[in-house]
Amino acid sequence: MGKSIASVCAIFILLACQSDKPEAQVRKAFEACRQAVEAGDPAAASAPLDPAFQGPEGMDKATARLFLLGTLRREKVGVTVLRNEVTVRGNEALQEVDVVLTGRSGGLLPQDASHRSFRLRWRKAGSDWKLMELQSLDGR
């Protein structure tokens, strides 16, 4: 009896995940990246980058991974989301976020904090959303 209840619960969980609206799926993908950055995990933070990813100043996927590896190795980064707007059209999504980024190198208190705004362009690839482009909206 216990196994059948567990199986039914597992099926409902899978169906609930599949029934997420595309906007919620994009927000989940972004949240997974945010959590990975805060956990200091560059592999997980760069996992949703599309092979054709384009970032600020011509950054490609390989450069973004190296940047995350170097940054997250030397300091702890905090990401507080202030605004998160997602618009989905078919298999593409645009997301605009305002965040406060904090950094500290070993101490308890942040050494640096900055308010940043970004535009992200996502593309659905199978059942996953892949980050195609990241633009800074503050000119940095």
PyRosetta script that sets phi, psi and omega in degrees:
from pyrosetta import init, pose_from_sequence

init()
pose = pose_from_sequence("MGKSIASVCAIFILLACQSDKPEAQVRKAFEACRQAVEAGDPAAASAPLDPAFQGPEGMDKATARLFLLGTLRREKVGVTVLRNEVTVRGNEALQEVDVVLTGRSGGLLPQDASHRSFRLRWRKAGSDWKLMELQSLDGR")
pose.set_psi(1, -43.6)
pose.set_omega(1, -178.9)
pose.set_phi(2, -61.8)
pose.set_psi(2, -38.8)
pose.set_omega(2, -179.8)
pose.set_phi(3, -67.7)
pose.set_psi(3, -38.1)
pose.set_omega(3, -179.1)
pose.set_phi(4, -68.9)
pose.set_psi(4, -35.8)
pose.set_omega(4, 176.7)
pose.set_phi(5, -66.5)
pose.set_psi(5, -42.6)
pose.set_omega(5, 178.3)
pose.set_phi(6, -62.0)
pose.set_psi(6, -40.1)
pose.set_omega(6, 179.3)
pose.set_phi(7, -64.6)
pose.set_psi(7, -42.9)
pose.set_omega(7, 179.0)
pose.set_phi(8, -63.7)
pose.set_psi(8, -42.3)
pose.set_omega(8, 178.4)
pose.set_phi(9, -62.1)
pose.set_psi(9, -43.0)
pose.set_omega(9, 179.5)
pose.set_phi(10, -61.8)
pose.set_psi(10, -41.4)
pose.set_omega(10, 178.8)
pose.set_phi(11, -63.1)
pose.set_psi(11, -44.7)
pose.set_omega(11, 178.9)
pose.set_phi(12, -62.3)
pose.set_psi(12, -39.0)
pose.set_omega(12, 178.8)
pose.set_phi(13, -64.3)
pose.set_psi(13, -44.8)
pose.set_omega(13, 178.9)
pose.set_phi(14, -62.5)
pose.set_psi(14, -42.5)
pose.set_omega(14, 179.2)
pose.set_phi(15, -65.6)
pose.set_psi(15, -38.2)
pose.set_omega(15, 178.7)
pose.set_phi(16, -63.8)
pose.set_psi(16, -40.7)
pose.set_omega(16, 178.6)
pose.set_phi(17, -64.9)
pose.set_psi(17, -39.2)
pose.set_omega(17, -178.6)
pose.set_phi(18, -72.2)
pose.set_psi(18, -26.4)
pose.set_omega(18, -176.3)
pose.set_phi(19, -87.3)
pose.set_psi(19, 1.5)
pose.set_omega(19, 177.0)
pose.set_phi(20, -56.2)
pose.set_psi(20, 138.8)
pose.set_omega(20, 174.8)
pose.set_phi(21, -67.5)
pose.set_psi(21, 153.2)
pose.set_omega(21, -179.1)
pose.set_phi(22, -55.2)
pose.set_psi(22, -38.3)
pose.set_omega(22, 178.8)
pose.set_phi(23, -59.9)
pose.set_psi(23, -42.4)
pose.set_omega(23, 179.6)
pose.set_phi(24, -67.3)
pose.set_psi(24, -35.4)
pose.set_omega(24, 178.3)
pose.set_phi(25, -65.2)
pose.set_psi(25, -41.2)
pose.set_omega(25, 178.3)
pose.set_phi(26, -65.2)
pose.set_psi(26, -44.6)
pose.set_omega(26, 178.8)
pose.set_phi(27, -61.1)
pose.set_psi(27, -38.2)
pose.set_omega(27, 178.0)
pose.set_phi(28, -63.9)
pose.set_psi(28, -42.9)
pose.set_omega(28, 179.5)
pose.set_phi(29, -63.1)
pose.set_psi(29, -42.7)
pose.set_omega(29, 178.1)
pose.set_phi(30, -64.3)
pose.set_psi(30, -43.4)
pose.set_omega(30, -179.4)
pose.set_phi(31, -63.3)
pose.set_psi(31, -37.9)
pose.set_omega(31, 177.2)
pose.set_phi(32, -62.4)
pose.set_psi(32, -40.4)
pose.set_omega(32, 176.6)
pose.set_phi(33, -64.4)
pose.set_psi(33, -45.4)
pose.set_omega(33, -179.5)
pose.set_phi(34, -59.2)
pose.set_psi(34, -45.7)
pose.set_omega(34, 179.6)
pose.set_phi(35, -64.3)
pose.set_psi(35, -38.1)
pose.set_omega(35, 179.3)
pose.set_phi(36, -65.5)
pose.set_psi(36, -39.7)
pose.set_omega(36, 177.4)
pose.set_phi(37, -62.2)
pose.set_psi(37, -47.6)
pose.set_omega(37, -179.3)
pose.set_phi(38, -65.1)
pose.set_psi(38, -30.3)
pose.set_omega(38, 178.6)
pose.set_phi(39, -80.8)
pose.set_psi(39, -7.3)
pose.set_omega(39, -179.5)
pose.set_phi(40, 75.4)
pose.set_psi(40, 30.6)
pose.set_omega(40, -176.4)
pose.set_phi(41, -110.2)
pose.set_psi(41, 90.1)
pose.set_omega(41, -176.8)
pose.set_phi(42, -65.0)
pose.set_psi(42, -30.6)
pose.set_omega(42, 179.4)
pose.set_phi(43, -64.9)
pose.set_psi(43, -46.4)
pose.set_omega(43, 179.6)
pose.set_phi(44, -69.6)
pose.set_psi(44, -35.6)
pose.set_omega(44, -179.9)
pose.set_phi(45, -66.1)
pose.set_psi(45, -32.4)
pose.set_omega(45, -178.4)
pose.set_phi(46, -96.5)
pose.set_psi(46, -2.4)
pose.set_omega(46, -177.9)
pose.set_phi(47, -55.9)
pose.set_psi(47, -40.3)
pose.set_omega(47, -177.7)
pose.set_phi(48, -82.5)
pose.set_psi(48, 4.2)
pose.set_omega(48, 179.7)
pose.set_phi(49, -71.0)
pose.set_psi(49, 129.0)
pose.set_omega(49, 176.3)
pose.set_phi(50, -69.2)
pose.set_psi(50, 149.1)
pose.set_omega(50, 177.1)
pose.set_phi(51, -54.8)
pose.set_psi(51, -28.3)
pose.set_omega(51, 179.9)
pose.set_phi(52, -96.3)
pose.set_psi(52, 20.6)
pose.set_omega(52, -177.7)
pose.set_phi(53, -52.7)
pose.set_psi(53, 140.3)
pose.set_omega(53, 175.5)
pose.set_phi(54, -129.7)
pose.set_psi(54, 126.5)
pose.set_omega(54, 178.9)
pose.set_phi(55, -119.4)
pose.set_psi(55, -172.1)
pose.set_omega(55, -179.9)
pose.set_phi(56, -59.2)
pose.set_psi(56, 147.5)
pose.set_omega(56, 176.6)
pose.set_phi(57, 55.2)
pose.set_psi(57, 37.3)
pose.set_omega(57, 176.7)
pose.set_phi(58, 75.3)
pose.set_psi(58, 14.7)
pose.set_omega(58, -178.6)
pose.set_phi(59, -63.8)
pose.set_psi(59, 129.8)
pose.set_omega(59, 174.8)
pose.set_phi(60, -104.2)
pose.set_psi(60, -175.4)
pose.set_omega(60, -176.2)
pose.set_phi(61, -61.4)
pose.set_psi(61, -45.5)
pose.set_omega(61, -178.5)
pose.set_phi(62, -63.3)
pose.set_psi(62, -42.7)
pose.set_omega(62, 179.0)
pose.set_phi(63, -66.0)
pose.set_psi(63, -39.2)
pose.set_omega(63, 178.1)
pose.set_phi(64, -62.9)
pose.set_psi(64, -41.2)
pose.set_omega(64, 178.7)
pose.set_phi(65, -63.9)
pose.set_psi(65, -42.6)
pose.set_omega(65, 177.9)
pose.set_phi(66, -64.3)
pose.set_psi(66, -41.0)
pose.set_omega(66, 178.1)
pose.set_phi(67, -60.5)
pose.set_psi(67, -47.8)
pose.set_omega(67, 179.1)
pose.set_phi(68, -62.4)
pose.set_psi(68, -42.6)
pose.set_omega(68, 179.8)
pose.set_phi(69, -59.9)
pose.set_psi(69, -48.1)
pose.set_omega(69, -179.6)
pose.set_phi(70, -66.6)
pose.set_psi(70, -44.0)
pose.set_omega(70, -178.1)
pose.set_phi(71, -67.2)
pose.set_psi(71, -48.6)
pose.set_omega(71, -175.0)
pose.set_phi(72, -73.7)
pose.set_psi(72, -18.0)
pose.set_omega(72, 176.8)
pose.set_phi(73, -75.3)
pose.set_psi(73, -35.7)
pose.set_omega(73, -173.9)
pose.set_phi(74, -97.8)
pose.set_psi(74, -16.7)
pose.set_omega(74, 178.6)
pose.set_phi(75, -150.6)
pose.set_psi(75, 155.6)
pose.set_omega(75, 176.6)
pose.set_phi(76, -88.4)
pose.set_psi(76, 130.5)
pose.set_omega(76, -176.6)
pose.set_phi(77, -114.2)
pose.set_psi(77, 133.0)
pose.set_omega(77, 174.4)
pose.set_phi(78, -109.1)
pose.set_psi(78, 143.3)
pose.set_omega(78, 179.9)
pose.set_phi(79, -130.6)
pose.set_psi(79, 114.2)
pose.set_omega(79, 176.4)
pose.set_phi(80, -109.9)
pose.set_psi(80, 121.1)
pose.set_omega(80, -177.7)
pose.set_phi(81, -87.7)
pose.set_psi(81, 123.7)
pose.set_omega(81, 178.4)
pose.set_phi(82, -98.6)
pose.set_psi(82, -34.0)
pose.set_omega(82, -179.7)
pose.set_phi(83, -144.9)
pose.set_psi(83, 140.0)
pose.set_omega(83, -178.9)
pose.set_phi(84, -147.7)
pose.set_psi(84, 96.2)
pose.set_omega(84, -178.8)
pose.set_phi(85, -112.1)
pose.set_psi(85, 130.0)
pose.set_omega(85, -177.8)
pose.set_phi(86, -125.2)
pose.set_psi(86, 133.2)
pose.set_omega(86, 174.0)
pose.set_phi(87, -125.5)
pose.set_psi(87, 124.3)
pose.set_omega(87, -178.8)
pose.set_phi(88, -110.9)
pose.set_psi(88, 133.9)
pose.set_omega(88, 173.3)
pose.set_phi(89, -132.5)
pose.set_psi(89, 100.9)
pose.set_omega(89, -178.8)
pose.set_phi(90, 67.3)
pose.set_psi(90, -122.6)
pose.set_omega(90, -178.8)
pose.set_phi(91, -96.8)
pose.set_psi(91, 13.0)
pose.set_omega(91, 177.7)
pose.set_phi(92, -124.8)
pose.set_psi(92, 149.8)
pose.set_omega(92, 178.8)
pose.set_phi(93, -138.5)
pose.set_psi(93, 142.7)
pose.set_omega(93, 171.8)
pose.set_phi(94, -111.8)
pose.set_psi(94, 135.3)
pose.set_omega(94, -179.5)
pose.set_phi(95, -130.0)
pose.set_psi(95, 132.6)
pose.set_omega(95, 173.1)
pose.set_phi(96, -118.3)
pose.set_psi(96, 129.6)
pose.set_omega(96, -178.3)
pose.set_phi(97, -130.9)
pose.set_psi(97, 145.2)
pose.set_omega(97, 167.8)
pose.set_phi(98, -114.3)
pose.set_psi(98, 129.8)
pose.set_omega(98, -178.1)
pose.set_phi(99, -134.5)
pose.set_psi(99, 158.0)
pose.set_omega(99, 167.9)
pose.set_phi(100, -111.3)
pose.set_psi(100, 120.6)
pose.set_omega(100, 178.7)
pose.set_phi(101, -101.2)
pose.set_psi(101, 130.6)
pose.set_omega(101, 176.7)
pose.set_phi(102, -122.9)
pose.set_psi(102, 148.2)
pose.set_omega(102, 178.7)
pose.set_phi(103, -137.1)
pose.set_psi(103, 144.6)
pose.set_omega(103, 174.3)
pose.set_phi(104, -147.3)
pose.set_psi(104, 146.8)
pose.set_omega(104, -178.4)
pose.set_phi(105, -112.0)
pose.set_psi(105, 70.5)
pose.set_omega(105, 174.9)
pose.set_phi(106, 99.4)
pose.set_psi(106, -28.5)
pose.set_omega(106, -179.6)
pose.set_phi(107, -80.3)
pose.set_psi(107, 173.8)
pose.set_omega(107, 179.7)
pose.set_phi(108, -81.1)
pose.set_psi(108, -31.9)
pose.set_omega(108, -176.6)
pose.set_phi(109, -99.0)
pose.set_psi(109, 145.1)
pose.set_omega(109, 177.8)
pose.set_phi(110, -62.4)
pose.set_psi(110, 140.9)
pose.set_omega(110, 177.0)
pose.set_phi(111, -91.1)
pose.set_psi(111, -21.7)
pose.set_omega(111, -173.8)
pose.set_phi(112, -147.3)
pose.set_psi(112, 143.2)
pose.set_omega(112, 174.4)
pose.set_phi(113, -144.0)
pose.set_psi(113, 138.4)
pose.set_omega(113, 177.7)
pose.set_phi(114, -145.2)
pose.set_psi(114, 143.1)
pose.set_omega(114, 175.4)
pose.set_phi(115, -91.0)
pose.set_psi(115, 127.3)
pose.set_omega(115, -177.8)
pose.set_phi(116, -133.1)
pose.set_psi(116, 151.5)
pose.set_omega(116, 175.9)
pose.set_phi(117, -124.9)
pose.set_psi(117, 137.2)
pose.set_omega(117, -178.0)
pose.set_phi(118, -135.3)
pose.set_psi(118, 151.6)
pose.set_omega(118, 169.6)
pose.set_phi(119, -115.9)
pose.set_psi(119, 127.8)
pose.set_omega(119, -179.9)
pose.set_phi(120, -117.1)
pose.set_psi(120, 138.0)
pose.set_omega(120, 176.0)
pose.set_phi(121, -114.9)
pose.set_psi(121, 121.1)
pose.set_omega(121, -177.7)
pose.set_phi(122, -110.6)
pose.set_psi(122, 154.0)
pose.set_omega(122, 175.7)
pose.set_phi(123, -134.3)
pose.set_psi(123, 136.2)
pose.set_omega(123, 178.5)
pose.set_phi(124, -80.0)
pose.set_psi(124, 126.8)
pose.set_omega(124, 178.6)
pose.set_phi(125, -125.5)
pose.set_psi(125, 101.7)
pose.set_omega(125, -174.5)
pose.set_phi(126, 68.6)
pose.set_psi(126, -120.9)
pose.set_omega(126, 178.3)
pose.set_phi(127, -100.3)
pose.set_psi(127, 0.3)
pose.set_omega(127, -177.0)
pose.set_phi(128, -107.9)
pose.set_psi(128, 153.2)
pose.set_omega(128, 171.6)
pose.set_phi(129, -100.2)
pose.set_psi(129, 128.0)
pose.set_omega(129, -179.1)
pose.set_phi(130, -111.2)
pose.set_psi(130, 137.5)
pose.set_omega(130, -180.0)
pose.set_phi(131, -81.0)
pose.set_psi(131, 115.9)
pose.set_omega(131, -178.1)
pose.set_phi(132, -90.6)
pose.set_psi(132, -37.8)
pose.set_omega(132, -172.4)
pose.set_phi(133, -151.6)
pose.set_psi(133, 142.0)
pose.set_omega(133, 175.7)
pose.set_phi(134, -129.6)
pose.set_psi(134, 121.7)
pose.set_omega(134, 179.1)
pose.set_phi(135, -120.3)
pose.set_psi(135, 135.1)
pose.set_omega(135, 171.7)
pose.set_phi(136, -81.1)
pose.set_psi(136, 130.6)
pose.set_omega(136, 179.6)
pose.set_phi(137, -93.4)
pose.set_psi(137, -1.5)
pose.set_omega(137, 179.7)
pose.set_phi(138, -103.5)
pose.set_psi(138, 11.7)
pose.set_omega(138, 178.2)
pose.set_phi(139, 75.3)
pose.set_psi(139, 13.9)
pose.set_omega(139, 177.8)
pose.set_phi(140, -107.0)
pose.dump_pdb("model.pdb")
